[in-house]
């Protein structure tokens, strides 16, 4: 989930100087964000409705009352096909490192729901803290920054003591290099998605031989580059379907999806409805 509906694949988190983090209540009327990542820990807590989330190869539905955490640099996607309300909390990796110096040796795991009563209590305390942050951030009483920041550091403390798992290896340098290369590729795709981009063209952008590029992209993104380009187009098409009265053909032409048969199949797989049905539901 993200406030920004621009289709950005790698989002540089913009944060206020007063808090150093990004926190907002999102009222999402419908959106689809293909695979992307942040250099930040992201917590999503659903208040109303639900959202479909895929984290690397694991897909699940996050209903109201549940929360999930996505670690920094982890590729994920979100899809909202009916209105929802949720808390989105993004904590930049560099901000965490200021207060948890060994963050490179940790990852955070929030299991919700959880059968372990002790673990479940810890998750409930985390969700209550997020709710208090929401109240402070949305109502903004005088001096709310003091209240918000006190809760922010309470969350960091909870993450460190209740939800961190230590691994033996620090953040691999090659993983960072791969993400940087992907960032270049996906940024280029995001700016040129509405026209054909050949494998040869995008391979040159990545400074890779075309055969190696195809394997590299599929390994990290879980789908081929051509499939991914259509996913980006689909995200824009879905947004236009629910926010404009433009004809479907006009929308497809605008976003470069020229294979109508393929579009209908991919759209149905994602949204389990036809474009006209989606519009009627809206």
Helices and strands as residue ranges (DSSP letters): E 10-11, E 22-28, E 31-38, E 40-48, E 50-55, E 58-63, E 67-70, E 76-80, E 84-92, H 93-99, G 103-105, E 106-108, H 117-139, H 144-162, E 164-166, H 173-192, H 199-206, H 210-221, H 225-243, H 248-255, H 260-271, H 275-281
